[in-house]
Amino acid sequence: MIVTMSPEVPGREVGDVLGIARGNIVRARFFGRDFVAGLRNLVGGEVTEYSELLEQSREAAFDRMVTDAGNLGADAIVSFRFTTSTIMEGTAEILAYGTAVKLK
């Protein structure tokens, strides 16, 4: 599956637009990670516990989007984007989305 942030696939022509492909995941923090992150926050620097959680979440959302596009019969996803939103205290949604297309 070709995935690009561009509205076009370089060197290829977009045929049919099949719809929006999307994948999301909602993740919650947990006490152990919060405790370690709080200690790290006292001394400064990257809070790797949250960086790792967000990276895993982005990968899961991306994979779900690609699966969704495949179910639509797509060859590619154009205009790909990530967005993040807070669902409730301590949780975040990562949404990966783009336009599923069939290439000529």
N, C-alpha and C positions, 0 to 999 in steps of 0.2 A: 504494500500500500504506500503510495506516494503521499506525503503530507507536507504542505508548504503554507507559510504565512502569506504568501503572495496570492493575488486573485487568479493567477495563471500558473501553469506548469511549464517552465522553460523548455522549449523545443517540442512541446506537445500542444495539441488543440483540444479544448474542452468540447465534448459532444453534449450529452444530456446532463442537466442538473437534476439530481435525484432527491435533494432535500437537505435538511440540517442533520449532521451527525453529531451526536453528543455523548459524553460520558461524564459521570460525576461521582464523587465520593464525599461523605461527611465523616470527619474524624473528630474525636474528642481527646482532650488531654487527659492524663491520669496522674494520680498523686505522686507516684515515684518520679516520673519525668518532671513534674512541676517542682518537686523538692530540689532535685539536682539543678534544674534551670534557675531556680531562685538563688541557689548558692553561687552559680556561675554569674548571675546578674550582679551580685555584690562586688565581684572582682573585675567585671567588665569582659568584653570580648564576645565572640560569637556564641550564641546559645545553640550548640550543635544538636542537642536533643530535639529542638523544634525544627531546625534545618533539615534533619534527617526525616522527621515525621512529614514535613511538607513535601520533600522530594519523593518519598514513597507514595504520598497521596497524589502528586502530579502524575507519576508514572501509572498509577492505577486508573486515574481519570482518562489519561491519554489512551491506554490500552482499551478501555471500555468504549471510547469514541471510535477507535479503529474497528473494533468488533461491530459496532452499530453501523458504520459505513459499509463494512463487508456484507452485513445483512441486507443493506439497501442495494447491493450489487455494484458498489462503487469501485473504481480503479484508483481514485485519488481523493484527497480532501484538500480543498483550497480555502484560503482566508481563515486558517486555523488560529485560534486564540485560547488563552487560559483566563479564567476569572476566579476570584476568591470572594466569598462572603461569609459573614458570621451568622450562624443559624440561631445560636443561643450562647449564653456564657460558657466559654470553654470549648466550643465546637466551631469548626470551620468547614465550609463546603468548597471544594475545588471542582470547577466545571471546565472541561475541555470541549470546544465546539468548533465546527467549521462546516463548509458546504461540501457535501458528498457529490462527486461528479463521475461520469463515465467518459473516459478519454477516447478520441477517435484514433 
